[in-house]
């Protein structure tokens, strides 16, 4: 028998009739389950599409469905399964048959892909001291770029390290470059200069002078928090030098505070035939040795405010029984008649 309508006619022998109106329907077949395709939606804002639903069994009688989005602000869906990605986020679409069978569609919506056009970095240069730390600040153009992931690389991590978040640490003196790169290849560089921490004092070299070979032999060197003056008495100033025939060289840097003329002079123990040398910016200005003569004073050095001058002194001590003082004194433009020692607080070990 087929589904449909018909009429049954009943007739008597004498021609009397009656009619029976017949409707035949198919047997009701309920949905046992449904599947939705795709089972996951990973879309961009503005995307549209339609869910495809399959019934099990395929001859299910009632194929009416209900489509519901848990968060229509992220994705909407209509009664026919047509969906629209509205804004960034996650949600779930539930599809339900008339007899309560369901299928779930998991939804992820991402923002429209807005590429990075360029980036800027602050600061553009890093001039730091060993031990300094900080963080680079990155600005994206446009500001609403979708992917703001970055890669930070230091050309020489032994000078400056940098982590994945742009945090840097100055490790040692030197120069290097940090490169910052976006996921789509836009880049910017930061020029890096790291210097040693400026400390007050001088660099000192101790040299022995054995009379047997007549040549200076280095015994030790390093930075000391002292000025150009010293007095070791009749004792050994450095292990291995002995009390006589040694030379002490000191180098320090001084920042000039006044424009004008400066005078320099040395004071040594001339009775012990001590010799003295002073150089400014690698140029001799004083060279005094009681045995051969020379000048122990120079009043005609001119500097400008802000200049950083390199001062080098050499003190050669001969007599083992005599004291070995050495003093370097100077006059400044505002007081050219009073010599005074240069205080260690005005001397730095490096020209930074």
Residue pairs with C-beta under 8 A, 6 or more apart in sequence:
1 24
2 24
3 24
3 25
3 26
4 23
4 24
5 21
5 22
5 23
5 24
6 22
6 24
7 19
7 20
7 21
7 22
8 19
8 20
8 22
9 17
9 18
9 19
9 20
10 17
10 18
10 19
10 20
11 17
26 61
27 61
28 61
28 62
29 57
29 59
29 60
29 61
30 60
30 61
30 62
30 99
31 55
31 56
31 57
31 60
31 62
31 63
31 97
31 98
31 99
31 101
32 56
32 57
32 60
32 101
33 55
33 56
33 101
33 103
34 53
34 54
34 55
34 56
34 65
34 95
34 97
34 101
34 102
34 103
35 53
35 54
35 56
35 103
36 51
36 52
36 53
36 93
36 95
36 103
36 104
36 105
37 51
37 52
37 53
37 54
38 51
38 105
39 104
39 105
39 106
40 105
40 106
40 107
40 108
41 49
41 75
41 83
41 85
41 93
41 105
41 106
41 107
41 108
41 109
42 108
42 110
43 49
43 75
43 85
43 107
43 108
43 109
43 110
44 85
44 109
44 110
44 111
44 112
44 113
45 85
45 86
45 87
45 88
45 109
45 110
45 111
45 112
46 84
46 85
46 112
47 84
47 85
47 109
48 82
48 83
48 84
48 85
49 82
49 83
50 80
50 81
50 82
50 83
51 67
51 77
51 81
51 83
51 93
51 95
51 105
52 81
53 65
53 81
53 95
53 103
55 63
55 97
60 97
62 97
62 98
62 99
63 97
64 97
64 98
65 79
65 81
65 95
65 96
65 97
65 98
66 79
66 95
66 96
67 77
67 78
67 79
67 80
67 81
67 93
67 94
67 95
68 77
68 93
68 94
68 96
69 75
69 76
69 77
69 83
69 91
69 92
69 93
69 107
70 91
70 92
70 93
70 94
71 89
71 91
72 86
73 86
73 87
73 89
74 85
74 86
74 87
74 88
74 89
74 90
74 91
74 107
74 109
75 83
75 84
75 85
75 86
75 91
75 93
75 107
75 109
76 83
76 84
76 86
77 83
77 84
77 93
81 95
83 93
85 107
85 109
86 109
87 109
88 109
88 110
88 111
89 108
89 109
90 106
90 107
90 108
90 109
91 107
91 109
92 104
92 105
92 106
92 107
93 104
93 105
93 107
94 102
94 103
94 104
94 105
95 102
95 103
95 104
95 105
96 102
110 146
111 146
112 146
113 146
113 147
114 142
114 144
114 145
114 146
115 145
115 146
115 147
115 184
116 140
116 141
116 145
116 147
116 148
116 182
116 183
116 184
116 186
117 141
117 142
117 145
117 186
118 141
118 186
119 138
119 139
119 140
119 141
119 150
119 180
119 182
119 186
119 187
119 188
120 138
120 139
120 141
120 188
121 136
121 137
121 138
121 139
121 180
121 188
121 190
122 136
122 137
122 139
123 136
123 190
124 190
124 191
125 190
125 191
125 192
125 193
126 134
126 160
126 168
126 170
126 178
126 190
126 191
126 192
126 193
126 194
127 193
127 195
128 134
128 160
128 170
128 192
128 193
128 194
128 195
129 170
129 194
129 195
129 196
129 197
129 198
129 352
130 170
130 171
130 172
130 173
130 194
130 195
130 196
130 197
131 169
131 170
131 197
132 169
132 170
132 194
133 167
133 168
133 169
133 170
134 167
134 168
135 165
135 166
135 167
135 168
136 152
136 162
136 166
136 168
136 178
136 180
136 190
137 166
138 150
138 166
138 180
140 148
140 182
147 182
147 183
147 184
148 182
149 182
149 183
150 166
150 180
150 181
150 182
150 183
151 164
151 180
151 181
151 182
152 162
152 163
152 164
152 165
152 166
152 178
152 179
152 180
153 162
153 178
153 179
153 181
154 160
154 161
154 162
154 168
154 176
154 177
154 178
154 192
155 176
155 177
155 178
155 179
156 174
156 176
157 171
158 171
158 172
158 174
159 170
159 171
159 172
159 173
159 174
159 175
159 176
159 192
159 194
160 168
160 169
160 170
160 171
160 176
160 178
160 192
160 194
161 168
161 169
161 171
162 168
162 169
162 178
166 180
168 178
170 194
171 194
172 194
173 194
173 195
173 196
174 193
174 194
175 191
175 192
175 193
175 194
176 192
176 194
177 189
177 190
177 191
177 192
178 189
178 190
178 192
179 187
179 188
179 189
179 190
180 187
180 188
180 189
180 190
181 187
195 350
195 352
196 350
196 352
198 348
198 349
198 350
198 352
199 223
199 225
199 348
199 349
199 350
200 225
200 344
200 345
200 347
200 348
200 349
201 223
201 224
201 225
201 226
201 227
201 252
201 344
201 347
201 348
201 349
202 223
202 224
202 226
202 227
202 228
202 250
202 251
202 252
202 347
202 349
203 221
203 222
203 223
203 224
203 250
203 251
203 252
203 349
204 221
204 222
204 223
204 224
204 226
204 248
204 249
204 250
205 218
205 220
205 221
205 248
205 249
205 250
206 218
206 219
206 220
206 221
206 237
206 238
206 241
206 246
206 247
206 248
207 216
207 217
207 218
207 219
207 241
207 246
207 247
207 248
207 249
208 216
208 217
208 219
208 240
208 241
208 242
208 245
208 246
209 215
209 216
209 217
209 245
209 246
209 247
209 316
210 217
210 245
211 245
216 247
219 238
219 239
219 240
219 241
220 238
220 239
220 240
223 349
225 344
226 250
226 344
227 252
227 341
227 342
227 343
227 344
227 347
228 250
228 252
228 311
228 313
228 326
228 327
228 328
228 341
228 342
228 347
229 325
229 326
229 327
229 328
229 341
230 237
230 248
230 315
230 325
230 326
231 323
231 324
231 325
231 326
232 317
232 324
233 323
233 324
234 243
234 320
234 321
234 322
234 323
234 324
235 243
236 242
236 243
237 246
237 248
237 324
238 246
242 320
243 320
244 317
244 318
244 319
244 320
245 317
245 318
245 320
246 316
246 317
247 314
247 315
247 316
247 317
248 314
248 315
248 317
248 326
249 312
249 313
249 314
249 315
250 312
250 313
251 310
251 311
251 312
252 310
252 311
252 347
252 348
252 349
253 308
253 309
253 310
253 311
253 347
253 348
253 349
253 350
253 351
254 308
254 309
254 311
254 342
254 346
254 347
254 348
255 306
255 307
255 308
255 346
255 348
256 262
256 303
256 304
256 305
256 306
256 307
256 308
256 309
257 305
257 332
258 305
258 332
258 333
258 334
259 303
259 304
259 305
259 333
260 302
260 303
260 332
260 333
260 334
261 299
261 300
261 301
261 302
261 333
261 336
262 301
262 302
262 303
262 330
262 331
262 332
262 333
263 297
263 298
263 299
263 300
263 301
263 330
263 331
263 336
263 339
264 278
264 280
264 285
264 286
264 297
264 298
264 299
264 301
264 328
264 329
264 330
265 286
265 296
265 297
265 298
265 328
265 329
265 330
265 339
266 276
266 278
266 286
266 288
266 296
266 297
266 313
266 326
266 327
266 328
266 329
267 296
267 325
267 326
267 327
267 329
268 274
268 275
268 276
268 288
268 296
268 315
268 325
268 326
268 327
269 319
269 322
269 323
269 324
269 325
270 290
271 319
271 322
272 317
272 318
272 319
272 321
272 322
272 323
272 324
273 289
273 290
273 291
273 318
273 319
274 290
274 315
274 316
274 317
274 318
274 319
274 322
274 324
274 326
275 288
275 289
275 290
275 291
275 314
275 315
275 316
275 318
276 286
276 287
276 288
276 289
276 296
276 313
276 314
276 315
276 316
276 326
277 284
277 286
277 287
277 288
277 312
277 313
277 314
278 284
278 285
278 286
278 287
278 298
278 311
278 312
278 313
278 328
279 285
279 310
279 311
279 312
279 313
280 301
280 309
280 310
280 311
280 312
281 309
281 310
282 310
282 312
285 298
285 301
286 294
286 295
286 296
286 297
286 298
287 294
287 295
288 294
288 295
288 296
289 316
299 331
299 336
303 309
308 351
310 351
311 328
311 342
311 347
313 326
313 328
315 324
315 326
317 324
327 341
328 341
328 342
329 339
329 340
329 341
329 342
330 339
330 340
330 342
331 337
331 338
331 339
331 340
